[in-house]
Amino acid sequence: MERDDVAIVDGDSVRVRTDWWGDVLRTVAEGERRVIVEDETGNRFVLVAEDRYRALEDAERSRTPGRPDVTLTAREQEVLQLVADGCPGSVVAERLGLAANTVAQHLAAVRRKYGVRSSAAAASLARQDGLIT
């Protein structure tokens, strides 16, 4: 490929036009490079060698099944623990000296981090992760 036909995106990535498939595949096959192909509408596709792809899959499998690592703040853990113990949001707010809306925001953040719709489901997952008792 000519130097003016390739734009460096990252230190180890090249960006090429989609009509250069032979050169694209050779670039991927030659080593530790990844190729980012972008179509006319801005969608990006990353091509990597199969051994690199398998390494990425292995790394993903070694993580906790079903969810990524979740980190809760101390306050989120405190609020979630009280909810898991059966306290309604208004009681949690009173005990912790928070506004009810603040408690609701903490619970919403926990649900979002776990990717669940209910605080009970988030509490169950947090228990499994050892973040609450």
Disulfide bonds with the S-S distance in Angstrom:
none
